[in-house]
């Protein structure tokens, strides 16, 4: 498996994986993904097997460990450093789930967080996915203020050790 940065040609494959992994209310729109590819390709990674995209992770550099629902529809370019790398979406193609793709993407994202001198990675998770993130070094930091898709989300944080506690 090869993990690298997204490119414009990846839009349809990435969006298909997003739609397979989330309900219609939860999934990002194709327009939102096109904007993410254009604006934040530096923090948008794809996993490829034999040149086929099998998963992806995308996020933004921010000063807070809390996701703002507005990020799901519009993002700005990343600043050069920040306190957290926030995961907007991570998804793996159904045929590739439970094969280490998601964990590999999270590990690659942790490296990006270090490159951006972040103290950690943060994301919002549905209750059913909390154990997966805990196995990957995340701790629950409480219920998220997010109301995305009308769901209850749990704020999860993984420290990188790059910065002292803020």
C-alpha positions as a Python dict, from the first residue, in 0.01 Angstrom:
ca = {
    (1, 'X'): (0, 0, 0),
    (2, 'X'): (119, 348, -87),
    (3, 'X'): (-4, 659, 93),
    (4, 'X'): (40, 989, -85),
    (5, 'X'): (-122, 1327, -136),
    (6, 'X'): (-449, 1356, -323),
    (7, 'X'): (-468, 1501, -671),
    (8, 'X'): (-756, 1638, -879),
    (9, 'X'): (-799, 1310, -1068),
    (10, 'X'): (-884, 1137, -738),
    (11, 'X'): (-1209, 1329, -678),
    (12, 'X'): (-1460, 1071, -802),
    (13, 'X'): (-1291, 774, -633),
    (14, 'X'): (-1258, 960, -303),
    (15, 'X'): (-1619, 1075, -312),
    (16, 'X'): (-1743, 722, -389),
    (17, 'X'): (-1557, 591, -83),
    (18, 'X'): (-1706, 874, 127),
    (19, 'X'): (-2058, 784, 12),
    (20, 'X'): (-1999, 415, 90),
    (21, 'X'): (-1880, 495, 442),
    (22, 'X'): (-2132, 749, 560),
    (23, 'X'): (-2506, 808, 552),
    (24, 'X'): (-2625, 1067, 298),
    (25, 'X'): (-2665, 1322, 579),
    (26, 'X'): (-2313, 1256, 713),
    (27, 'X'): (-2126, 1235, 381),
    (28, 'X'): (-1948, 1533, 236),
    (29, 'X'): (-2069, 1661, -98),
    (30, 'X'): (-1866, 1624, -415),
    (31, 'X'): (-1839, 2004, -421),
    (32, 'X'): (-1694, 2005, -68),
    (33, 'X'): (-1438, 1740, -167),
    (34, 'X'): (-1340, 1929, -481),
    (35, 'X'): (-1281, 2237, -266),
    (36, 'X'): (-1074, 2034, -15),
    (37, 'X'): (-860, 1890, -295),
    (38, 'X'): (-805, 2242, -432),
    (39, 'X'): (-748, 2416, -98),
    (40, 'X'): (-585, 2166, 140),
    (41, 'X'): (-408, 1896, -67),
    (42, 'X'): (-120, 1916, 181),
    (43, 'X'): (-339, 1754, 449),
    (44, 'X'): (-540, 1523, 222),
    (45, 'X'): (-393, 1174, 189),
    (46, 'X'): (-506, 874, -13),
    (47, 'X'): (-414, 507, 26),
    (48, 'X'): (-352, 324, -302),
    (49, 'X'): (-323, -44, -382),
    (50, 'X'): (-216, -117, -739),
    (51, 'X'): (-297, 246, -830),
    (52, 'X'): (-654, 208, -699),
    (53, 'X'): (-765, 437, -416),
    (54, 'X'): (-876, 221, -123),
    (55, 'X'): (-908, 490, 146),
    (56, 'X'): (-841, 849, 237),
    (57, 'X'): (-806, 1095, 523),
    (58, 'X'): (-846, 1472, 502),
    (59, 'X'): (-819, 1745, 761),
    (60, 'X'): (-712, 2096, 848),
    (61, 'X'): (-454, 2259, 1069),
    (62, 'X'): (-623, 2449, 1354),
    (63, 'X'): (-556, 2594, 1695),
    (64, 'X'): (-836, 2408, 1872),
    (65, 'X'): (-915, 2037, 1915),
    (66, 'X'): (-1282, 2104, 1839),
    (67, 'X'): (-1433, 2070, 1494),
    (68, 'X'): (-1659, 2349, 1378),
    (69, 'X'): (-1946, 2219, 1162),
    (70, 'X'): (-1871, 2494, 909),
    (71, 'X'): (-1545, 2312, 818),
    (72, 'X'): (-1751, 2034, 658),
    (73, 'X'): (-1868, 2274, 387),
    (74, 'X'): (-1582, 2522, 347),
    (75, 'X'): (-1213, 2522, 434),
    (76, 'X'): (-936, 2777, 406),
    (77, 'X'): (-572, 2703, 324),
    (78, 'X'): (-374, 2559, 613),
    (79, 'X'): (-154, 2788, 820),
    (80, 'X'): (214, 2681, 842),
    (81, 'X'): (171, 2551, 1199),
    (82, 'X'): (-108, 2489, 1446),
    (83, 'X'): (-198, 2310, 1765),
    (84, 'X'): (-409, 2033, 1609),
    (85, 'X'): (-464, 1855, 1283),
    (86, 'X'): (-843, 1808, 1267),
    (87, 'X'): (-978, 1512, 1071),
    (88, 'X'): (-1273, 1615, 855),
    (89, 'X'): (-1318, 1268, 709),
    (90, 'X'): (-1153, 929, 701),
    (91, 'X'): (-1301, 643, 502),
    (92, 'X'): (-1194, 309, 360),
    (93, 'X'): (-1353, 130, 65),
    (94, 'X'): (-1575, -153, 194),
    (95, 'X'): (-1362, -426, 31),
    (96, 'X'): (-1054, -294, 212),
    (97, 'X'): (-1194, -249, 562),
    (98, 'X'): (-1041, -446, 851),
    (99, 'X'): (-711, -477, 661),
    (100, 'X'): (-515, -199, 832),
    (101, 'X'): (-584, 76, 579),
    (102, 'X'): (-754, 309, 828),
    (103, 'X'): (-480, 260, 1088),
    (104, 'X'): (-213, 325, 824),
    (105, 'X'): (-389, 646, 720),
    (106, 'X'): (-404, 761, 1083),
    (107, 'X'): (-32, 687, 1126),
    (108, 'X'): (51, 890, 815),
    (109, 'X'): (-169, 1171, 945),
    (110, 'X'): (20, 1166, 1275),
    (111, 'X'): (339, 1224, 1077),
    (112, 'X'): (173, 1520, 903),
    (113, 'X'): (72, 1656, 1245),
    (114, 'X'): (436, 1643, 1351),
    (115, 'X'): (541, 1819, 1029),
    (116, 'X'): (296, 2099, 1114),
    (117, 'X'): (430, 2106, 1471),
    (118, 'X'): (87, 2014, 1609),
    (119, 'X'): (45, 1879, 1959),
    (120, 'X'): (-215, 1631, 1840),
    (121, 'X'): (-482, 1507, 1604),
    (122, 'X'): (-850, 1553, 1683),
    (123, 'X'): (-1165, 1418, 1524),
    (124, 'X'): (-1532, 1360, 1590),
    (125, 'X'): (-1653, 1001, 1596),
    (126, 'X'): (-1981, 819, 1621),
    (127, 'X'): (-2003, 589, 1925),
    (128, 'X'): (-1971, 276, 1708),
    (129, 'X'): (-1625, 386, 1587),
    (130, 'X'): (-1479, 497, 1922),
    (131, 'X'): (-1309, 158, 1988),
    (132, 'X'): (-1126, 177, 1653),
    (133, 'X'): (-986, 519, 1737),
    (134, 'X'): (-893, 410, 2089),
    (135, 'X'): (-692, 120, 1938),
    (136, 'X'): (-511, 386, 1733),
    (137, 'X'): (-404, 596, 2032),
    (138, 'X'): (-700, 834, 2061),
    (139, 'X'): (-875, 919, 2387),
    (140, 'X'): (-1230, 1043, 2423),
    (141, 'X'): (-1237, 1411, 2522),
    (142, 'X'): (-1614, 1430, 2573),
    (143, 'X'): (-1919, 1484, 2359),
    (144, 'X'): (-1852, 1714, 2066),
    (145, 'X'): (-2054, 2033, 2022),
    (146, 'X'): (-2103, 1927, 1659),
    (147, 'X'): (-2457, 1873, 1538),
    (148, 'X'): (-2343, 1747, 1197),
    (149, 'X'): (-2612, 1526, 1039),
    (150, 'X'): (-2814, 1543, 1362),
    (151, 'X'): (-2583, 1282, 1523),
    (152, 'X'): (-2414, 1262, 1863),
    (153, 'X'): (-2040, 1285, 1806),
    (154, 'X'): (-1753, 1214, 2045),
    (155, 'X'): (-1444, 1435, 2035),
    (156, 'X'): (-1135, 1213, 2013),
    (157, 'X'): (-777, 1337, 2058),
    (158, 'X'): (-439, 1174, 1997),
    (159, 'X'): (-131, 1357, 2120),
    (160, 'X'): (179, 1374, 1900),
    (161, 'X'): (419, 1496, 2167),
    (162, 'X'): (527, 1792, 1951),
    (163, 'X'): (420, 2073, 2183),
    (164, 'X'): (367, 2118, 2551),
    (165, 'X'): (8, 2116, 2675),
    (166, 'X'): (-162, 2440, 2592),
}
